[in-house]
Amino acid sequence: MIRGELDPFGGGVVVLGPVGIATPDGAVRPVSGQQGLVLALLASEHPRPVAVDTLIDELWPSTPPASAATGLRVVMNRLRDRLSAVQTDGSPIEHHEHGYRLAVTGDQLDHTVFLQTFAKAASRDERVGDDKPSADVLAAALELWRGRAFEPFGDSHRLSLTAARLESLRCDAEETLIQALLDAGDHDRAAVLATSLVETEPYRERRWEQLMLALYRSGRQAEALRAGNRVRSILAEELGIDPGPALTRLETQILNHEPSLDEPVGTVMDPGSDRVAVNEFIGILRHHPSHVPTTTTSYIDPDPTATECSKPNPEGSPPMLTIVGPPGVGKTRLAARMVAGLTNAEPSNGLRRVIWLDLVDAAFETQPEQGLRDAIAGALDIRPTSQPLTEAVAEAVRLDPTVIVFDNADHRAAVVADLTEELLAACPQLQVVTTSRTPLAAPSEKVLMLDPLPVEAAVDLLIDRAPSGAGAQHGREELAVLAEKVDCLPLAIELIAPHLVSMSPWELARRLDHTLEPVSGRGRLDHRHLSMERAIDWSVDLLAGDDRDLLAAIGAMAEPFRAAELAALVNRAAGEESAQPMGEGPGALEDNVNRSLHRLAEHGLIRPLDTRSGRRWTMANTARAYMRDRSAAADREPAWQHHHAFLHLDRVRELSRSLVDEREEHAVAELRRLSPQISAAHRWFLEHGEVGASAAMSTAMWEYSFFRQDYSRYRWLGDTLDLPEVEGLDDYDEVLALGALAAWAQDRLMVAVRLAEKAETVAVDRGRPIPLASYKARLNVAVHDDRRSEAASWLNRLLAESAERGDHRHHGDNLVVAALGYSQFGFPEQARRLAEQADALASTAANPTAVAWARVALAASAVERAPERAARSYSAAARLARTVHNRWVSGMATTGLVTALRRQGRQDQARRLLIEMTDMWTRARQHGLLSRAAQEAVLILSHPGSPSTDLDRAAEIMDYLERAGHRIQLLPDDQLRFDELATTLGERAIAGASAVTQENLGRRVVDALGR
């Protein structure tokens, strides 16, 4: 809780989390049930009273009992008793003629304290209160939050808007806190906080902007750009939209290193970290090395802290250091740098001898242990005697301190580990450096994990290694893309840099999508460094058979993927090939896959990604290209891709059936989780001309995609229809009809009509009934063009056909469409009857979308005569639709709620909600609903008593609508009012306005309502 003089909260009513009563010592006693709901309502309206009728409606939302007033008094009396712990001048709850009022002070309500403290912190630039920085004040204010506002009553109709407002302010406070840390130069803390907050609200772009800026100012440019790529993917995959201009501009500024972003901040290394121990170890390597690999090119250090040399300090230094990392990361070169770069030591510093043993040498193949012992003895000039080697080495090292480097110890890990422990036990002065793909698991071992270069350092290396200045001729942004395509691995960068003389970075990057050939490294003498393929081969050779098979399976997965998804693929392949997966019973499959994934990660072939929803995995770009080359060299059908694609087709078919029954929530969650895999499967179908599978995937995903507003998948049906031999499909007419609906959803109206006509022709020619989707596409186009009689004709045919065919799920959907149409055209009774029929069908199926959709129709039929009841129905429909991520129905319900609030005279609430909806429809490119929002904005801004400035804004929006030429039919009396305003506001229109687009229409609406 907040302490000191910063708006202290010493106990009282708490609603920023589970509703309850807080004692002065900070303990919170929850208040649940009816008492909790009443307490939440009283707190939300404080200091105003809440009407008795309002409280009764909230306590008994269906039908209040005859004894409701008495029941309310009982609830109040019990609540007064529970509030006795709160210090007040009189009764904590006062009864007025207008209702009940919570009689506490503002500092006894946690949400009031939060609002006041946030306002105080936000109003000062530097310091507030008792000289505490504004960041401290904001952090203290945010400590008041213990969960969702008004939990568990936040979805109540009366509380939902207040809860949403508080949640929005909480988000604002969190972002203001990050900004305060940025302004104070505390970029590391800002980055930590922003990293956490983008997970809780991934669609708030300001948080991503702050995270990217904090990472950039902390010297972590690569991570900043990766954050930008991540938010771009989230917005595209989940909302089908692009980042806003501010985030896009920041990304460009980071790539260009614009000076306005620069605020360098120093970082302090933890003195107890392993890196310090590594530095101390490096510091004692004062010697003249022998037989150490040398290079003539300049060195760009992958990790400056690892090679930085401090004063000699043998005490406490690790006796054995193992440098590990993925293939091509530069382990050998770093080890050589450690020992070869320190040649100016005084003889008195000791350590004058280095033994460098490359374990790739054939001499160690047949008898590796004896070969190592012989090599060490030969290097130390120890002649064969009866004396054990360890004793002879101990004596030699005592006289002439020594460092042994075991390079490429991967294939000899156990032998090297055992021999090193034996030598170190006898020779405390001995130092050992080892390079390996994975740790050796020796007791004395200290591990230095060598990561790929940061993007900026990788670009510097590309420029340095490209001959004749070819690298400097290209922009750093292009070079960064190329560097990331080869995982910023130094070996790959050195191999690809010479190609910049003849090819652009973009051309090279595109080639690397298919093959590792550009990093072949012709002319190199070291066979391990001849190409990235050889380097990866060295890692793959270390793998067991099951791990190699799993690496091939990973090549078929979309990224990022989960272990369970990979296990399902392995299981399917084993079933089709009558083989036991991973050599174990089916119950152990996922555990075995997890263990194998960790082994592959140790070899640098894949990487883990930890998110709030669990661990996912991704394959290194170079390893993925390597697997593609292996498949091409084998000249065979990529079996894993085949298994992967048809596995997910079967899964989509199964889940799509659940979308229309009570299992919808589970089906939606699974389809969202499998989304990357499903997209990869359909892409494979298209690439390999699997027309039947592509059609099956496209049609099965249509219901999910439309209601979830998954715009990228609207194109799937069109892509399928472009495939050869599509006309031979048995259900070609159904594919055409759904393609017509998809074209309508993309505002391609002429294409929609053409496809619908073709679907009808094909169905008649084949003696099949005309697809219902064709009727629906025709209806939607007619409604869009305001051809009412034609729309009514198609609607009647649609209803009759769906009823006759017994398709209850889609018949219910069609009843809703009809009910909404009747509501718009002024026939509320007919609309109500149809909506009730749809509601009855939906309740039987217990399908959330169907129920929510029917509730929207019921609300639309009642909004003219009972707007308050309609508002409750709209709110319930929106909440239910959100449980299954149904953006279409929740958006329609929320838009209807704006109308209901406006009709109740709750203009401010309608205005705030419409701003939110307009922004959403603008970014989602929903032109029809955006026009509807603009029409609502005109009605809100032009209500009786509106100030002249609001009327001017309404006239400007009206002018845009007139020139856009696209409106949605409103309720009859609203339409009459709107038509009158079109005339009266015409004189206020601003001449010479810019050309109309949906985007600037949305901006005008948001700007007009927000001022």
BAZA-718913 format. One record per residue (C-alpha): residue in one letter; x, y, z. Coordinates in steps of 0.02 Angstrom, whole numbers, plus 32768, in hexadecimal, padded with zeros to 4 digits. Layout:
<kelums>
AXYZ ...
</kelums>
This chain:
<kelums>
M800080008000 I803380B47FEB R808D80FD8080 G80BE81AB80B3 E806182438075 L803A82007FC8 D7F7D81F07FD8 P7F8A8168805E F7F0F80D8805F G7F00809A8110 G7E6F802480F7 G7DBD802A80B9 V7D5E7FE88023 V7DC77F947F9D V7D8B7F727EEB L7E2F7F6C7E8A G7E297EAF7E8D P7DB37E3E7EEF V7D337EB07F43 G7D4F7EB87FFE I7D777F1E809A A7E2C7F4580C8 T7E647F5D817B P7EE97FDF81A8 D7F6D7F5681B3 G7F527F2C80FB A7EED7E8C8110 V7E5A7E7C8097 R7DB87E2480C4 P7D5B7DF28026 V7CA37E1D8015 S7C487DA97F9D G7B977D837F64 Q7B107E077F69 Q7B6B7E6D7FED G7C067E747F80 L7BA27EAC7EE8 V7B4A7F357F4C L7BEF7F707F97 A7C3B7F787EE8 L7BA77FDC7EA6 L7BAC80587F37 A7C69806D7F26 S7C5D80887E6A E7BDF81187E7E H7C3181677F19 P7C0981EA7F56 R7B6281E47EFA P7AD481747F37 V7A9B80DD7ED3 A79E080CF7EB1 V798080427F04 D7939800A7E5C T79E97FFF7E14 L7A267F947EA5 I798F7F207E95 D79A97F0E7DD9 E7A5F7EDF7DF4 L7A3B7E667E83 W79AC7E0F7E27 P79CD7E2E7D6D S79487DB77D2B T78A67DD17D8E P78B17E257E3A P784C7DCA7EC1 A77BC7E217F16 S78277E2F7FB3 A78B87E827F57 A78B17F247FBD T78B47EC18060 G79437E568020 L79A57EF17FF2 R79917F3680A2 V79D17E9280EB V7A6A7E9A8079 M7A897F4E80AF N7A7E7F278168 R7AFA7E988159 L7B6E7F0280F1 R7B6A7F8D8174 D7BA17F1081F6 R7C337EDA818A L7C667F8F816C S7C717FB38226 A7D2E7F9C8219 V7D36803881AB Q7D4380DB820E T7CB1815081E3 D7C5981E0823A G7BB481838237 S7B6780EF81DE P7BD980B08153 I7B3F80A280E1 E7AC1813080DC H7A0E8120809E H79CE81B48037 E792C81D17FDD H798881AB7F3C G79D9810A7F79 Y7A7080D27FDD R7B19812A7FEC L7BC280EC8029 A7BF2816780B3 V7CAF815980B1 T7D3481D68081 G7D9481D17FDD D7E3381948030 Q7DD280FB806E L7DB180BF7FBC D7E4680707F66 H7E0E809F7EB7 T7DFA81567EEA V7EA881567F38 F7EEB81087E98 L7E99818A7E29 Q7ED5821B7E95 T7F8681D97EA2 F7F9181B47DE9 A7F5382637DC0 K7FD282AF7E37 A8063824B7DEF A802F826D7D3C S802083287D5C R80D6833C7D94 D816E832B7D28 E81EC82FD7DAC R81BA82F97E64 V811D82F77ECB G80E682ED7F80 D817582CC7FF7 D81FD82D87F73 K81DB822A7F2E P81F982167E73 S815B82037E0D A818F81507DE1 D818881237E9A V80DE81747EAA L809A81157E14 A80E180717E53 A808E80907EFB A7FE880B57EA8 L7FF280167E42 E80137FB07EDF L7F5C7FCD7F0C W7F267F597E7F R7F0B7EA37EB2 G7EB17E637E16 R7E257E9A7DA0 A7DBC7F2E7DD6 F7D1B7EFE7E33 E7D477E467E28 P7CDC7DDC7E19 F7C547E5A7DF1 G7CAD7EBB7D67 D7C3E7E707CDF S7BA17EB77D30 H7B477F2C7CB8 R7B507FBC7D34 L7C077FA07D60 S7C507F6A7CB9 L7C7480187C74 T7CBE80567D18 A7D287FB97D25 A7D627FD07C72 R7D8E80867C95 L7DF380577D2F E7E4C7FCB7CD2 S7E7680477C48 L7EBC80C27CC6 R7F2080387D15 C7F6E80157C6C D7F8F80CF7C57 A7FE280D57D03 E805180417CD9 E808680937C37 T80A381397C90 L811180DD7D0D I817A80947C80 Q818981417C34 A81BE81887CDC L824881067CE6 L827E812F7C34 D828081E87C5A A82E981C67CF5 G836781627C8E D833C80BF7CE7 H832F805F7C43 D83557FB37C89 R82C57FBA7D06 A825680037C7F A827F7F707C0D V825B7EF17C95 L81B37F417CBD A81817F587C06 T81AF7EA37BDF S81317E697C60 L80A97EE37C2F V80A87EBD7B75 E80767E0C7BA5 T7FDE7E487C08 E7FA07EC27B82 P7FF17E8D7ADD Y7F827EFC7A71 R7FB57FA17AC5 E803B7FDD7A4E R807E80657AC1 R80C37FDD7B33 W81217F8F7AA3 E8165803A7A72 Q81A380547B25 L81EF7FA57B2B M824A7FC17A87 L828C806A7ABF A82C480267B68 L831E7F947B16 Y837080077A96 R83AE80807B1B S83F07FEC7B7F G845E7FBD7AEB R83EE7F2B7AB7 Q83BF7F617A07 A83A77EAF79C6 E832B7E8A7A50 A82D17F2E7A2D L82BB7EFF7976 R82847E5079A6 A81FF7E9D7A16 G81C47F027980 N81BA7E657916 R815B7E0C799F V80D37E9079B2 R80C37E9878F5 S80A47DDB78F2 I80277DE47982 L7FC17E6E7930 A7FC57E187887 E7F9B7D6878C3 E7F1A7D937948 L7ECA7E347906 G7EFB7E39784F I7F3E7EEB785F D7FE47F46784F P803D7FA778DA G8010805F78EB P807C80EB78A4 A80D18113794A L811480637961 T8147805678AA R81A280FD78B6 L81FF80C67954 E8237802678FE T8280808D7870 Q82D6810378EA I832780707944 L8366802778A0 N83AC80D1786F H83F980F5791B E83A781A07920 P83FF820F79A0 S8359823F79F1 L834D81907A38 D83FB818A7A83 E840A81927B40 P849981187B6A V848E80CC7C16 G851780657C67 T84F57FB77CAB V85497F647D3E M85797EAE7D3A D854E7E447DD0 P85F67E297E26 G85C27D797E55 S859A7D417DA4 D85F67CBA7D46 R86317D3A7CC7 V869E7D8D7D4C A86E87CE67D76 V87097CCD7CBD N87607D757CB3 E87CE7D477D47 F87F97CA67CF3 I88257CFD7C50 G88917D767CB0 I890D7CF07CE3 L892D7CB77C30 R89D07D1A7C21 H8A387CB27BAB H8A817C9D7AFF P8A097C1F7AAD S8A437B967A38 H89E07B3479B5 V894C7BA979CB P88DF7BCD7931 T89007C7A78E9 T889E7CE97874 T88C97D81780D T881D7DD37811 S87E37E4F7893 Y87827E0C7928 I86D47E44795A D86B97DFF7A08 P86147DA47A22 D86207DC57ADC P86997E4C7B16 T86837E1A7BCD A86C77D6E7BA5 T876C7DA47B58 E878D7E3E7BC0 C88307E277C1D S88417E527CD5 K88D67E457D4B P89197D957D6B N88B77D467DF8 P88CB7C897DFD E88717C787EA3 G87B97C527E8A S87C87C467DCD P87717BB27D78 P87F07B287D56 M87887AEC7CC2 L87287B5D7C4B T86B87B147BC3 I86827B887B38 V85DD7B477AF1 G85697B867A6A P85137B5E79C5 P85757B2D7928 G85CD7BC178D8 V85C27C337970 G86807C45797F K86B17BD77A13 T875B7BA679CB R87847C58799D L87567C987A49 A87C47C157A9C A88537C457A29 R88347CFC7A4E M883F7CD97B08 V88E97C887AFD A89367CDC7A64 G89097D907A8A L896F7D9D7B29 T8A217D947AE9 N8A717E287B43 A8A7E7DD87BED E8B1B7DDF7C56 P8B6E7D357C70 S8B537D4A7D2A N8A987D3F7D0E G8AA97C827CF6 L8A3B7C1E7C7E R8AB17C167BEB R8A707B777B9A V89D07B517B3A I89A07AA47AFB W891D7AAF7A72 L88CA7A0A7A44 D884B7A0779B5 L87E6796A79D7 V87A979617924 D8856791C78FD A884E786878BE A88D178377940 F884A783A79C6 E87CA77CF796A T87FD771B798F Q883D772D7A42 P880877DC7A7B E883F77CD7B31 Q88EB77877B0A G88FE78017A7B L88DC78947AF0 R895678557B72 D89DD783D7AEE A89BE78EB7AA7 I89CB793F7B51 A8A6878DC7B7C G8AB8790B7AD6 A8A8E79C47AEC L8ADA79C57B9A D8B7279617B5F I8B4A78D67BDB R8BA978387BAB P8B5B778C7BC4 T8B82774C7C74 S8B2B76E47CF7 Q8AF177877D49 P8A3477A77D35 L8A0978337CBB T89B1789C7D3F E8A4B78A07DAD A8ABB78CD7D19 V8A4379567CE2 A8A39799A7D93 E8AF479A67D9C A8B0179FA7CF0 V8A777A777D15 R8AC37AA47DBD L8B657AD27D65 D8B137B207CCB P8A5B7B537CE6 T89ED7B1B7C56 V89457B337C00 I88F77AA37B9D V88757ACB7B17 F88057A3B7ADF D87B57A7F7A40 N87197A2879FA A870279B27A8C D865079857A59 H867078D27A1D R86EB78B07AAB A868A79037B38 A869078767BB7 V874978527B99 V8779790B7BA7 A871079237C45 D875C788C7C9D L880F78B47C6A T87FC796C7C9B E87BB79407D49 E884B78C67D60 L88CC79487D2C L888179D67D92 A887F796B7E2E A893A794F7E1D C896879FB7DD6 P890E7A8C7E2D Q89727B0B7DC4 L89347AC17D1F Q88B27B237CBA V88417AD17C38 V87DA7B237BAE T87607AB97B4A T86F17AE17AB5 S86567A787A9A R85A37A807A5A T85667A4F7B08 P85AE7A4F7BB8 L861979B97BE9 A85C479A57C93 A866C799F7CEE P866979CE7DA9 S86EF7A557D96 E86A17AA07CFA K866D7B567CE7 V86047B737C4C L86087C0C7BDC M85727C0C7B68 L85A27C677ACA D850B7CB67A74 P85007CF579C1 L85347DA979A0 P84BD7E3879C3 V84717E757920 E84D87F15791E A857B7EB67938 A85477E3978B1 V852B7EC97837 D85D67F0F7863 L86237E65783F L85C97E5A7797 I860C7F047765 D86BC7ED877A0 R86C27E2F7745 A86727E6376A0 P86FD7E80761F S871C7F2775C7 G86A87F84763D A860F7F2875F6 G85BC7F2076A2 A85C17FDB76BD Q85607FF7761B H84C27FAF7669 G84547FF576F2 R84687FB177A1 E83B07F7E77A3 E83CA7F0B770C L84687EC27759 A840D7EA577FE V838A7E3C77A5 L84137DD57754 A84717DC077F9 E83D57D827852 K83B47D0977C3 V84577CB177F3 D84317CC178AF C84BB7D4578C4 L853C7CB878CB P85ED7CF778AA L861D7C62783C A85827C7677CE I859F7D3177C0 E86547D18778A L861B7C97770A I85917D0176BF A85E97DAA76C0 P864B7D8A761D H85A57D7475BF L85797E2B75DE V85EA7E57754B S85707E0874D0 M84CA7DFC752E S84627E717599 P84397E46764E W83817E2D761E E83B07DAF7596 L84217D4F760C A839C7D4E7693 R831C7D077619 R83947C7E75E3 L83B47C4F7697 D82FA7C2D76AA H83177B93763E T83CD7B5D764E L84707B7376AE E84D37B78760A P85017C33761B V85647C0776B9 S85C97B7A7668 G86727BCE7687 R86CE7B8D75EE G878B7B8575FB R87977B7076B7 L88177AF276F6 D87C87ACD779F H87457A4A7774 R86D67A77780A H86D07B2C77D1 L86BA7B057718 S86007B2C7724 M85737B4377A1 E85337A9B7765 R85D37A4877A1 A85CB7AA57846 I85167A6D7862 D854379BD7826 W85C079B678B6 S853279D87931 V84B7796178DC D853978D678E1 L853978E6799F L847D78C379A7 A842D781C79CD G83BA77D27949 D8318780A799C D835A78BB79AF R838778C178F6 D82D9788678C7 L828D79097937 L82F7799178E7 A82AF795F783E A81FF79677887 I82207A1578CD G82497A4D781D A81927A3177F2 M814F7A977884 A811C7B4D787D E816F7BBB78FE P81647BCD798D F81247B2079B8 R80FC7AC07A59 A813F7A197A8E A808F79CF7A8F E80747A0279D9 L811779B079A7 A80EB79137A08 A8044790879AB L80A279107905 V811C7887793B N808C781B7976 R802E782E78D1 A80C778047869 A80E9776B78D4 G8035773378C2 E803877417804 E80DE76E677FA S80AF7663787E A8145769478E7 Q814E76B879A1 P816F777479BB M821477A37A0F G822E76EF7A47 E81B576FC7AD9 G810076DF7B04 P808377677AD3 G807277A77B85 A812A77D87B89 L812E78287ADE E811F78DF7B11 D819F78CA7B9D N8219787D7B22 V81FA79087AA5 N821C79897B2D R82C079367B5C S82F3792D7AA6 L82C979E67A8D H833B7A157B1C R83C879B07AD0 L83AF7A047A28 A83B17AAE7A7F E84567A817AD3 H849F7A677A25 G84617B1379ED L83EC7ACD7968 I834C7B0C79BA R83257B917A3D P82A47B997ACA L822A7C2B7AD5 D81D87C3F7B7F T81317C9B7B7E R80A37CB27BFA S80457C287BA1 G80D57BAC7BB3 R81747B797B5C R81807B797A9F W82107B4F7A2B T825B7B94798C M82DF7B4E7916 A83797BB178E6 N836B7BF87835 T840B7BA477FE A83D37AFC7845 R832B7B0A77EA A83837B2F7745 Y83F77A9C7768 M83617A28777D R83177A6676D8 D83BC7A427680 R83C0799376CA S830F79707689 A833B79B275DC A83DB794B75D5 A837978AE7601 D830578D2756C R826B789475C8 E81C178D375FD P81D2793376A1 A817178B27707 W816E791977A7 Q811C79AD774E H809979367707 H807478EE77B3 H806F799B77FF A7FF579E2777F F7F7879527785 L7F8479457843 H7F4879F87852 L7EC379E477CD D7E7879577834 R7E8479C178D0 V7E2F7A56787D R7DA179E9783C E7D8679A278EA L7D8A7A4B7940 S7D1D7AA278BF R7C8F7A2A78EB S7C9E7A6379A0 L7C8E7B1A796F V7BD17B04795D D7BAC7AAD7A03 E7BCF7AC37ABC R7C887A9A7AA3 E7CA87B3C7A44 E7D167B8D7AC9 H7D8C7AF87ACC A7D8E7AEF7A0D V7DB77BA879FD A7E437B9B7A7D E7E8F7B077A1F L7E817B5B7975 R7ED47BF879BA R7F607B907A06 L7F7A7B2F7964 S7F6C7BC878F4 P80227BCC78B7 Q801E7B117892 I7F787B1E7835 S7FB97BAB77C8 A80577B49779F A7FEE7AB07771 H7F807B1376FA R80197B6576AC W80607AB7768B F7FBC7A7F763A L7FC27B1475C4 E807A7AFC759A H80617A437573 G7FBC7A567514 E7F5879F37594 V7EB67A407558 G7E4179CE75BB A7E9E79E8765E S7EAC7AA47640 A7DF07AB07621 A7DCA7A4876BC M7E3C7AB47729 S7DF77B5776E2 T7D407B2976F8 A7D5A7ADD77A5 M7DB07B7C77E1 W7D307BF67798 E7CB97BFA782D Y7D487C1478A7 S7D9D7C98783B F7D047D027816 F7CC67D1478C8 R7D767D2C790D Q7D997DAF7885 D7E327D4D784D Y7E4C7DB477B0 S7EE77D5A7771 R7E827CB9775B Y7DF87D0E76F7 R7E6C7CF87661 W7E7E7C3C7677 L7DE27C137614 G7E1A7C827585 D7EC57C2E7586 T7E707B84757F L7E027BB874EE D7E9E7BEC748D L7EE67B3B7495 P7EE27ACC73FB E7E607A4173FA V7DF67A9A747C E7D5D7A84740D G7D6A79C87424 L7D4179D274DD D7C9F797F7512 D7C737A16757D Y7CAF7A9874FE D7C0A7AF6750E E7C1E7B0375CC V7CCF7B4575B9 L7C937BC7753C A7C067BFF75B0 L7C787C137646 G7CF37C6D75D4 A7C667CE775AC L7C4D7D077666 A7D087D21767C A7D0B7D9D75EC W7C797DFD763A A7CD67E0376E0 Q7D697E527683 D7CF77ED47630 R7D107E817585 L7C577E8A755B M7C5F7E6974A0 V7CCC7DD074BE A7C517D947542 V7BBE7D9E74C9 R7C207D48743E L7C547CB774B1 A7BA37CA574F6 E7B5A7C9C7447 K7BDA7C197415 A7BB67BB374B3 E7AFD7BB17486 T7B207B7C73D3 V7B957AF07408 A7B187AB1748B V7A897AAD740C D7AF57A567389 R7B2679CF7406 G7A7579B97448 R7AA279F974F5 P7A477A777562 I7A887B287555 P7B017B4A75E6 L7AB87BB67671 A7B5B7C1A7673 S7B317C5575C3 Y7A897C9C75FC K7ADE7CEF768F A7B627D407621 R7AD97D8375AE L7A787DC57644 N7B117E1D768E V7B3C7E7275EA A7A887EAE75D4 V7A867EF47686 H7B2D7F497667 D7AE77F9E75CB D7A427FCA7626 R79D87F6575AC R794F7F3C762A S78D37EDB75C0 E795D7E6F7578 A79A57E537626 A78F87E1F7667 S78E77DA275D8 W79907D5075FA L796B7D4F76B5 N78C67CF4769E R79187C72762E L79A47C5C76AC L792B7C40773D A78BE7BC876DC E79507B60769D S79AA7B547745 A79087B20779D E78E17A9D7719 R79907A517721 G79897A4177DF D7A2D7A9D77F7 H7A027ADE78A6 R7AA87B3778C7 H7AA77B9B7827 H79EA7BAF782A G79FD7C0478D3 D7A847C74788A N7A117CA177F9 L79827CC77872 V79F47D4478C9 V7A207D977824 A79677DA477FA A793B7DE978A7 L79C17E6F7898 G797E7E9E77ED Y78CC7EAD782B S79097F1978BE Q79627F8F7848 F78CB7FA277D8 G78517FC47866 F77F97F1E7886 P78277EFB793C E77A27E77795C Q77D77E0C78C8 A788C7E2778FE R78657DF079B0 R780E7D4F7977 L789F7D1F7908 A791E7D49798F E78BF7CDE7A0E Q78C07C4C7994 A797C7C62797D D79957C6D7A3A A79347BCB7A54 L799F7B7079D4 A7A407BB87A1D S7A117B8A7AD0 T79F47AD67A9C A7AA07ACD7A4D A7AF37B2D7ADD N7B697B797A5F P7BB27C1F7A9F T7BB87C7479F5 A7B077C4179C8 V7AC57C7A7A72 A7B227D207A6B W7AEB7D3E79B7 A7A347D1D79E7 R7A437D947A7C V7A7E7E1C7A05 A79E27E01799C L79727E067A38 A79C57EA87A6F A79B17EF779C3 S78F77ECF79C3 A78E17F227A6E V79567FB77A62 E78CF80337A29 R784F80107AB1 A78BF7FCE7B3E P7971800F7B26 E79A77FE57BD8 R79757F2E7BC5 A79C67F2D7B19 A7A677F737B64 R7A6F7EE37BE0 S7A537E667B55 Y7AD87EB67AE8 S7B547EB47B7A A7B2F7DFD7B9F A7B457DD07AE7 A7BEB7E2D7ADD R7C2D7DD67B7A L7BF77D2A7B3B A7C427D497A8E R7CE87D7C7ADB T7CF67CD37B33 V7D0C7C847A88 H7D6E7D177A3D N7CDD7D3E79C8 R7D0E7DED7992 W7C827DFE7913 V7BF27DDD798C S7C437E397A1E G7C617ECE79AA M7BAD7ECC796D A7B6F7EBF7A20 T7BDB7F4E7A5C T7BA67FBA79C9 G7AF17F9579F6 L7B187FC27AAB V7B4D806F7A70 T7AA080867A24 A7A4A80497AC3 L7AB180BD7B32 R7A8F81517AC1 R79D4812D7AC5 Q79D9812B7B84 G7A2881D87B82 R7ACF81947BC1 Q7B2D81F97B40 D7BD681FE7B97 Q7BDD81417BAA A7BA581287AF7 R7C2881A37ABD R7CB7814D7B1A L7C8380A17ADD L7C7280DE7A2A I7D2481237A2B E7D6380767A59 M7CF8802179D5 T7D27809C794B D7DE08084796D M7DC97FC77965 W7D637FC978C3 T7DE080417873 R7E757FD27896 A7E157F367867 R7DE27F8577C0 Q7D297F5D77DD H7CE37FE37769 G7C2A7FC07781 L7C327FC2783E L7CA1805B7839 S7C1C80B777D6 R7B9C80807858 A7C0D80C578E1 A7C1B816A7882 Q7B5D81757876 E7B4E81567931 A7BD081DE794F V7B66825A78ED L7ACD82307958 I7B2F823C79FB L7B8182E279CF S7ADA832B7995 H7A6982FF7A28 P79FA838E7A6A G7A61840D7AC7 S7B0583E27A72 P7B8384727A70 S7BAD84C479CB T7C58847279C6 D7C0A83C579CC L7B9483F3793F D7C29842C78D6 R7C7D838578F2 A7BDD832878C7 A7BD1838C7826 E7C84835E77F9 I7C6182A47813 M7BBE82B377B1 D7C1F83017722 Y7C98826F7721 L7C0981F37722 E7BB2824A7692 R7C4E82427627 A7C77818F765B G7BCC815A761B H7BBB80C67691 R7B3E80BF7721 I7AEA80397789 Q7A2D803D77A0 L7A05807C7851 L796A805C78BA P78D580B8786D D78CC814D78E4 D798A815A78E9 Q798D8156782B L790A81E07824 R7970824A789D F7A0F8227783B D79BF825B7796 E798482FE77E6 L7A35831F7826 A7A7B82FF7778 T7A1B839A7740 T7A34840A77D8 L7AEC83E377EC G7B1383FA7733 E7B2C84B47749 R7BB1849777CE A7C1A84227762 I7CCD84577746 A7CF684787690 G7D91842D7640 A7DA5839A76B7 S7E2183147685 A7DF5827A7622 V7D8E81FB7681 T7DDA815876BC Q7D9B80E57744 E7E38810677A8 N7E2681C377AD L7D6A81B077CD G7D94814A7867 R7E1581CA78A0 R7D968256788B V7D1581F978F4 V7D8F81D17980 D7DD182837980 A7D2382CF7981 L7CE382637A0F G7D8182707A75 R7D8A832D7A7C 
</kelums>
